Amino acid sequence: MKKSGLIAQCLLVAASAFLLPSTQVMANPQMPASGGMFKLHSEFDWIKHTQLTLDDLKGKLNLKAEQLPAWETWSSGVLADAKEQLKKDNGEGEKDAAAPKALVDQTTPERMARGIERLRAQTQWMQAHLVRLDAAQVRTQAFYDTLAAEQKTIFDLFWTVMHHRASAADGWQMPMQSLTPAQEEDRDETVEQ
């Protein structure tokens, strides 16, 4: 695999991990069984969840005083990204609610125009999202560079576990990632620790 492809995959995993369920959420799931990883029940407090996840990581890292300014910069960026994503997700749900009725009342050319408009909006959102991910990567690298080798290992493992936890909670696994019953048992024991 090319280095740039590996970096892109790591960036996507890291970025998505900021928005994934923590131990508290897994113990008391408030996420729906279907409908996608990021479609949450209305009573789920996304910002509180993100803050709890950051607090958990901060405790595990056992940061030194000189590392705290970098932590504050990085973690405040994570919270800002979570708030931005939540604002985006809430706005989209309102627009999509009227879509089925509108599709019935539209002609084929109007539906096609609506589809094109939606794709353009998604493209704009994706471009803005890439800008946020680039900024998040820069912030993450700046913080990561302040960590000692042991802390880097903890940071990397924390996000790996978070990613796997969310994937399992959502029922999403690629066929090549399917686990045997023994592997699932090992994974469950690791997650509980």
Secondary structure, 3 states (H helix, E strand, C coil): CCHHHHHHHHHHHHHHHCCCCCHHHHHCCCCCCCCCCCCCCCCCCHHHHHHHHHHHHHHHHCCCHHHHHHHHHHHHHHHHHHHHHHHHHHHHHHHHHCHHHHHHHCCHHHHHHHHHHHHHHHHHHHHHHHHHHHHHHHHHHHHHCCCCHHHHHHHHHHHHHHHHHHHHHCCCCCHHHCCCHHHHHHHHHHHHC
